[in-house]
Amino acid sequence: MKYPPEQATVFIDAAQKIIQSDAGPDVKLRELWKSLITLHSMALNYMLKCLTGGRVLSGPFKGMALLSEGIEQHSGAVLLGCYEKELHNAIERIIAEPYQQILNIGCSFGYYSVGLAMRMPTTAINAYDIDPAAREKCKAAAALNGVGDRIKISGEFRGEDFAAYTIKKTLALVDIEGAEMHLLDPARYPALRKMDLIVELHDCYDPSISKTILERFSPSHDIEFIQNKTSMFPFEDYLDPSVKIDPFDNLLLTSELREGPTPWAVMRTKSI
């Protein structure tokens, strides 16, 4: 891509600071690569925001407006609509089901809470996050998309809280950076046996998480285990033909910057 002069100056200044440091050549090279890739990704994401008008381009939540300050990481994948593409079929099945309430535990900036509120207008959305900044971003995103009155945003979700959601048909969407090992225990919290779940399993932090969670829920749930995959976004299907994105930039825009394996478990209560 072609950089404007002011942006090129930022790139050159960053590189010179690293080159002129006292670090060893191997450290300099690593930091130089990391810094330039970060700056290049920022430039690509800014370009993408201009091309999309700040709205999700494809996927289950196509058309959702995004706050520029709301998504620091994986903003390219979110804007393109290919974020966690492996879950798209499961998300569409959720939308087609008559769920009366959704628990989004670890709601972050509100991608799923807001998107599902837009697609499921009769479903109660309950968003939880321990981070006050994340809750504010979720609240702002909900307001921006006209669903602020349909999402209840709260702080920490405790295992004991599952019991309050057993009367109505419920799905829990959980992404809590490894804490699922402690929260998702049907032996301690039997209410979990009565609801469907989609859980991001952070094996990157503890390789035993997937095995443990699947063993806990296999007696009560039918489980689909979904591995992470990489894919290229078909820009030619969505943008003007004059917009050319080379393969390397495609990879950077779609990268979700995962630290390692983070598969998902899609778990549906077994029919009795």
Buried (B, 14 or more C-beta within 10 A) or exposed (E): EEEEEEBEEEBEEBBEEBEEEEBEEEEBEEBBEEBBEEBBBEBBBEBBBEBBEBBBBBBBBBEBBBBEEBBEEBBBBBBBBBBBBBBBEBBEEBBEBEBBBBBBBBBBBBBBBBBBBBBBEEBBBBBBBBBEEBBBBBBBBBBBBEBBEBBEBEEEBEBEBBEEBEEEBBBBBBBBEBBBBEBBBBEEBEBBBBBBBBBBBBBBBEEEBBEBBBEBBEEBBEBEEBEBEEEEBEBEEBBEEEEEBEEEBBBBBBBBEEEEBBBBBBBBBEEE
